[in-house]
Amino acid sequence: MADTPEQKILAPTAAETTPDNPWPLQMLSQKLKSHIEKAPPAWVEAQVIELNKRANVSYLTLRDIDAEVSLSVTVWGSVLSRLEAPLERGSRVVAQLKPDFWLKTGRLSMQGQDIRPVGLGDLLARIEQLRQALAAEGLFDPRRKKPLPLLPHRIGLITGRNSDAMKDVLRNAALRWPAVEFEVREVPVQGVNAVAGVIGALAELDADPRIDVIVIARGGGSLEDLLPFSHESLVRAVAAAQTPVVSAIGHEADRPLLDEVADLRASTPTDAAKRIVPDVGDELRRVNQARTQLNRRIENLLERESERLAYLRTRPVLANPEVMITTRYDDVASSRGRALNAVRTQVGRHHDQLAHLRAQVRALSPQKTLDRGYAVVQLEDRTIVRAPEQVSPGTPLMIRVAGGDFTASSN
C-alpha cells in the first residue's frame, strides 16, 4: 500500500528537499517565522519620508541617511505616544526595529518597538565630535591648504541643479572677469544622494588637468539640509583633492566641516565668485597706476641723469678736453729735460772719474819711471838684472831707457 502524504518522512532541512519529497508551504513558513523571531531587535538611524496614521497604528517609511535604501515600519500608537512632540515627515530618528513574519500571508514586516527623534543638539554634538577627530588627524591644518591661482582659466563648479547658487557664481564671476570659463557639475546638494553626488563630481573635476580651482556652492539651508557637507567621506575627499577647493555653502550660523577642510572658505556663492577671479576693472586700474608710476620714475631718472650729464660737461676735462694733452705734453717735456740734464751730469761725472783713473794708471806706469831717468837692465833671456851677482864681466846686456833700448856688456 502506498504511503499517504501524511505518512511521508519530510526532509529535515530545506537543502534536503526534492521534487519528490517537498515541504508543505506551511512548514517553510513556520521555519521562516521561527528563524526570524530569533533575530534580536536592532537600533537604526534613518529619516522619516512617509507617515500614515490609521487608528492605533502608524505606518512609516524610513530612508537611509546616506543611501537610496528605504524600509516600511509599523509602529503602534503606544510607542508614538511616548514622544514629546508628534513625529513628522522629514524627521531624523533612531528606531529599534524587530522583524516580524506573518505566517498566514507570508509577509515580512518591521515592527518599531521604540523610536526617538534625533534633535539638533545631537546632530551638532556628532558634528563637533567628528570635527575634533579630523582636526586631530591634521586635516584642518592651515599648512595643508593650497593657494588659489591668481587668475584661473577654467573653474570647476559643483552645485545644485539650476540653483540660485550656480547662477550667482556664474554671473558674478563673468562680471568680474568675462574671459573666465566654467565646468559645471549639477548634483543633489541635500538628501541621501548628496554626498555621493558631490564626491563623484569632485573626483571628476579633480582629475581634469584643465581645472585650476573647484567651487562647491549651495545657497545655505537648515542644519539638516547641510548635513551632507559635514559627512566624513566628503571631508576626506576634499582633503585628498589635488586641485584647490573653495567652500561656498552660504551658512554663517553653523559652519559645516567642508568649510574647515577647504583651501578657502567663502561666506556665500557670490563671495566665492569675488575671491576666485580678480575684477578686470580693478586690474586695469592697477595696470594704469603701475604704468603711470613707471613713466614717472623713468622721467625722474632721465631728469636726474640729464642734470648729472650737464654737470659732468662743466668739468674742465670735458669743457676743454685739449688741456689734458697740453698738460701732459708740458709734463713730458719737463721730464725729458730733467732726464737729459741728469744723463749729461752723470756722463760728465764719469768722464772726470775716468780721467782721474787714467792719470792714476799712467802715474803707476813703468814708462813714467823710465822718463825720470831710470833704466831697466836685462840679460839676453829678458831676465831683469836685480843684483850685481847676476852679471859677470863681458856679459851681454840689454838696457831699456825712456827713449828706447840698446845693448852693452858688463866690465
Solvent accessible surface area in square Angstrom, and as a share of the most:
residue,aa,sasa,rsa
1,M,231,1.03
2,A,88,0.68
3,D,99,0.51
4,T,52,0.30
5,P,104,0.66
6,E,151,0.68
7,Q,117,0.52
8,K,97,0.41
9,I,158,0.80
10,L,65,0.32
11,A,6,0.05
12,P,91,0.57
13,T,67,0.39
14,A,60,0.47
15,A,100,0.77
16,E,94,0.42
17,T,46,0.27
18,T,67,0.39
19,P,133,0.84
20,D,123,0.64
21,N,41,0.21
22,P,73,0.46
23,W,38,0.13
24,P,65,0.41
25,L,140,0.70
26,Q,115,0.51
27,M,44,0.19
28,L,72,0.36
29,S,15,0.09
30,Q,81,0.36
31,K,80,0.34
32,L,74,0.37
33,K,60,0.25
34,S,54,0.35
35,H,133,0.59
36,I,27,0.14
37,E,90,0.40
38,K,156,0.66
39,A,36,0.28
40,P,106,0.67
41,P,56,0.35
42,A,55,0.42
43,W,117,0.41
44,V,57,0.33
45,E,53,0.24
46,A,8,0.06
47,Q,50,0.22
48,V,0,0.00
49,I,53,0.27
50,E,80,0.36
51,L,27,0.13
52,N,66,0.34
53,K,130,0.55
54,R,160,0.58
55,A,118,0.91
56,N,94,0.48
57,V,23,0.13
58,S,4,0.03
59,Y,90,0.34
60,L,3,0.01
61,T,24,0.14
62,L,7,0.03
63,R,57,0.21
64,D,55,0.28
65,I,39,0.20
66,D,66,0.34
67,A,42,0.33
68,E,114,0.51
69,V,95,0.55
70,S,63,0.40
71,L,83,0.41
72,S,78,0.50
73,V,4,0.02
74,T,18,0.11
75,V,1,0.01
76,W,128,0.45
77,G,20,0.19
78,S,67,0.43
79,V,12,0.07
80,L,26,0.13
81,S,85,0.55
82,R,144,0.52
83,L,30,0.15
84,E,183,0.82
85,A,66,0.51
86,P,107,0.67
87,L,14,0.07
88,E,113,0.51
89,R,158,0.58
90,G,38,0.37
91,S,30,0.19
92,R,39,0.14
93,V,0,0.00
94,V,36,0.20
95,A,2,0.01
96,Q,40,0.18
97,L,7,0.04
98,K,38,0.16
99,P,27,0.17
100,D,38,0.19
101,F,15,0.06
102,W,123,0.43
103,L,71,0.35
104,K,195,0.83
105,T,101,0.59
106,G,39,0.38
107,R,132,0.48
108,L,101,0.50
109,S,11,0.07
110,M,31,0.14
111,Q,29,0.13
112,G,4,0.03
113,Q,80,0.35
114,D,26,0.13
115,I,5,0.02
116,R,133,0.48
117,P,77,0.48
118,V,16,0.09
119,G,35,0.33
120,L,94,0.47
121,G,52,0.50
122,D,74,0.38
123,L,4,0.02
124,L,73,0.36
125,A,61,0.47
126,R,98,0.36
127,I,20,0.10
128,E,75,0.34
129,Q,132,0.59
130,L,39,0.19
131,R,53,0.19
132,Q,114,0.51
133,A,51,0.40
134,L,1,0.00
135,A,49,0.38
136,A,92,0.71
137,E,96,0.43
138,G,23,0.23
139,L,23,0.12
140,F,27,0.11
141,D,35,0.18
142,P,103,0.65
143,R,212,0.77
144,R,105,0.38
145,K,69,0.29
146,K,60,0.26
147,P,119,0.75
148,L,46,0.23
149,P,47,0.29
150,L,160,0.80
151,L,58,0.29
152,P,3,0.02
153,H,135,0.60
154,R,49,0.18
155,I,0,0.00
156,G,0,0.00
157,L,0,0.00
158,I,1,0.00
159,T,0,0.00
160,G,6,0.06
161,R,157,0.57
162,N,106,0.54
163,S,27,0.17
164,D,107,0.55
165,A,4,0.03
166,M,23,0.10
167,K,90,0.38
168,D,37,0.19
169,V,0,0.00
170,L,56,0.28
171,R,126,0.46
172,N,25,0.13
173,A,0,0.00
174,A,45,0.35
175,L,129,0.64
176,R,51,0.19
177,W,53,0.18
178,P,96,0.61
179,A,78,0.61
180,V,18,0.10
181,E,86,0.38
182,F,38,0.16
183,E,34,0.15
184,V,47,0.27
185,R,56,0.20
186,E,77,0.35
187,V,16,0.09
188,P,39,0.24
189,V,22,0.12
190,Q,87,0.39
191,G,37,0.35
192,V,7,0.04
193,N,69,0.36
194,A,0,0.00
195,V,12,0.07
196,A,69,0.53
197,G,19,0.18
198,V,0,0.00
199,I,45,0.23
200,G,41,0.39
201,A,6,0.05
202,L,4,0.02
203,A,62,0.48
204,E,94,0.42
205,L,1,0.00
206,D,36,0.19
207,A,82,0.63
208,D,25,0.13
209,P,127,0.80
210,R,132,0.48
211,I,10,0.05
212,D,43,0.22
213,V,0,0.00
214,I,0,0.00
215,V,0,0.00
216,I,1,0.00
217,A,0,0.00
218,R,25,0.09
219,G,61,0.59
220,G,8,0.07
221,G,34,0.33
222,S,55,0.36
223,L,20,0.10
224,E,76,0.34
225,D,41,0.21
226,L,5,0.03
227,L,27,0.14
228,P,13,0.08
229,F,0,0.00
230,S,8,0.05
231,H,50,0.22
232,E,70,0.31
233,S,53,0.34
234,L,0,0.00
235,V,0,0.00
236,R,92,0.34
237,A,26,0.20
238,V,4,0.02
239,A,16,0.12
240,A,71,0.55
241,A,6,0.05
242,Q,145,0.64
243,T,13,0.08
244,P,17,0.11
245,V,0,0.00
246,V,0,0.00
247,S,0,0.00
248,A,0,0.00
249,I,2,0.01
250,G,22,0.22
251,H,32,0.14
252,E,109,0.49
253,A,88,0.68
254,D,52,0.27
255,R,100,0.36
256,P,5,0.03
257,L,0,0.00
258,L,0,0.00
259,D,8,0.04
260,E,43,0.19
261,V,7,0.04
262,A,1,0.01
263,D,20,0.10
264,L,36,0.18
265,R,53,0.19
266,A,2,0.01
267,S,35,0.23
268,T,59,0.34
269,P,10,0.06
270,T,41,0.24
271,D,34,0.18
272,A,0,0.00
273,A,0,0.00
274,K,103,0.44
275,R,122,0.44
276,I,5,0.03
277,V,3,0.02
278,P,22,0.14
279,D,33,0.17
280,V,48,0.28
281,G,23,0.22
282,D,45,0.24
283,E,52,0.23
284,L,104,0.52
285,R,133,0.49
286,R,136,0.50
287,V,73,0.42
288,N,78,0.40
289,Q,107,0.47
290,A,57,0.44
291,R,129,0.47
292,T,68,0.40
293,Q,91,0.41
294,L,103,0.51
295,N,70,0.36
296,R,124,0.45
297,R,169,0.62
298,I,79,0.40
299,E,109,0.49
300,N,63,0.32
301,L,85,0.42
302,L,109,0.54
303,E,105,0.47
304,R,140,0.51
305,E,79,0.35
306,S,67,0.43
307,E,106,0.48
308,R,149,0.54
309,L,88,0.44
310,A,53,0.41
311,Y,136,0.52
312,L,59,0.30
313,R,153,0.56
314,T,97,0.56
315,R,111,0.41
316,P,96,0.60
317,V,66,0.38
318,L,94,0.47
319,A,69,0.54
320,N,57,0.29
321,P,73,0.46
322,E,95,0.43
323,V,62,0.36
324,M,99,0.44
325,I,127,0.65
326,T,73,0.42
327,T,54,0.31
328,R,146,0.53
329,Y,148,0.56
330,D,85,0.44
331,D,73,0.38
332,V,94,0.54
333,A,37,0.29
334,S,52,0.34
335,S,51,0.33
336,R,157,0.57
337,G,31,0.30
338,R,151,0.55
339,A,55,0.43
340,L,85,0.42
341,N,88,0.45
342,A,56,0.44
343,V,86,0.49
344,R,151,0.55
345,T,73,0.42
346,Q,87,0.39
347,V,93,0.54
348,G,33,0.32
349,R,109,0.40
350,H,104,0.47
351,H,121,0.54
352,D,97,0.50
353,Q,90,0.40
354,L,97,0.48
355,A,44,0.34
356,H,108,0.48
357,L,98,0.49
358,R,108,0.39
359,A,59,0.46
360,Q,83,0.37
361,V,101,0.58
362,R,143,0.52
363,A,66,0.51
364,L,153,0.76
365,S,35,0.22
366,P,103,0.65
367,Q,78,0.34
368,K,91,0.39
369,T,52,0.30
370,L,11,0.06
371,D,82,0.43
372,R,160,0.58
373,G,68,0.65
374,Y,130,0.50
375,A,49,0.38
376,V,47,0.27
377,V,44,0.25
378,Q,30,0.13
379,L,34,0.17
380,E,130,0.58
381,D,103,0.53
382,R,139,0.51
383,T,59,0.34
384,I,68,0.34
385,V,31,0.18
386,R,196,0.72
387,A,37,0.29
388,P,113,0.71
389,E,150,0.67
390,Q,74,0.33
391,V,33,0.19
392,S,66,0.42
393,P,108,0.68
394,G,51,0.49
395,T,29,0.17
396,P,66,0.42
397,L,21,0.10
398,M,47,0.21
399,I,29,0.15
400,R,120,0.44
401,V,49,0.28
402,A,42,0.33
403,G,82,0.79
404,G,33,0.31
405,D,86,0.44
406,F,101,0.42
407,T,104,0.60
408,A,40,0.31
409,S,70,0.45
410,S,23,0.15
411,N,173,0.89
